[in-house]
């Protein structure tokens, strides 16, 4: 399968703003680059909550030790001054336990699964975070 480069950008919808990360069909190295882009955008924000919508519908499950190590390092750094509300569309079932672990360990991250764009939007807005 050919790797398709993803993207990470700010999106405004009405008065609300969120980061949208589209994984495409990225391999481990591509996902590391996207994770770094996400981190750069989050830490540039003033301290406080940040909403993130991850569209992983085209993403095959990638379990890469380098990706896990880098994601953890960047996640810990971002959580020094931010809380994250992450909604994922299209999460592979094998990733369910990883997401549950992130929720449990950090205490400053909420990660939820959505079935489609509209459901993701409602979850992003829930609880005012």
Residue pairs with C-beta under 8 A, 6 or more apart in sequence:
1 25
1 60
2 25
3 24
3 25
3 26
3 27
3 30
4 24
4 25
4 26
4 58
5 24
5 26
5 30
6 21
6 22
6 23
6 24
6 26
6 30
6 31
6 34
7 20
7 21
7 22
7 24
7 34
8 19
8 20
8 21
8 22
8 34
8 37
8 38
8 41
9 19
9 20
10 17
10 18
10 19
10 20
10 41
11 17
11 18
11 19
11 20
11 53
13 121
16 51
16 124
16 125
17 51
18 51
18 52
18 53
18 124
19 38
19 41
19 42
19 50
19 51
19 52
19 53
20 52
20 53
20 55
21 34
21 37
21 38
21 52
21 53
21 54
21 55
22 55
23 30
23 31
23 34
23 54
23 55
23 56
23 58
23 59
24 30
24 58
24 59
25 58
25 59
25 60
26 33
26 34
26 59
26 62
27 62
28 62
28 64
28 66
28 67
29 66
31 62
31 64
31 67
32 64
32 66
32 67
32 70
32 71
35 67
35 70
35 71
35 74
36 70
36 74
38 52
38 74
39 74
39 75
39 77
39 78
42 50
42 52
42 78
42 82
42 84
43 77
43 78
43 81
43 82
45 82
47 81
47 82
48 81
48 82
48 83
49 82
49 83
49 84
49 85
49 129
50 82
50 83
50 84
50 85
51 84
51 85
51 87
51 124
51 129
52 84
52 85
52 86
52 87
53 86
53 87
53 89
53 120
53 121
53 124
54 86
54 87
54 88
54 89
55 89
55 90
56 88
56 89
56 90
56 91
56 92
57 89
57 90
58 90
59 90
59 92
60 92
61 92
61 94
61 95
63 94
75 102
75 106
75 109
78 84
79 106
79 108
79 109
82 108
83 108
83 109
83 110
83 129
84 108
84 109
84 110
85 109
85 110
85 112
85 124
85 127
85 129
86 109
86 110
86 111
86 112
87 111
87 112
87 113
87 114
87 120
87 123
87 124
88 99
88 111
88 112
88 113
88 114
89 113
89 114
89 115
89 116
89 117
89 120
91 99
91 113
96 113
99 111
99 113
102 109
102 111
103 109
103 110
103 111
110 127
110 129
112 123
114 120
114 123
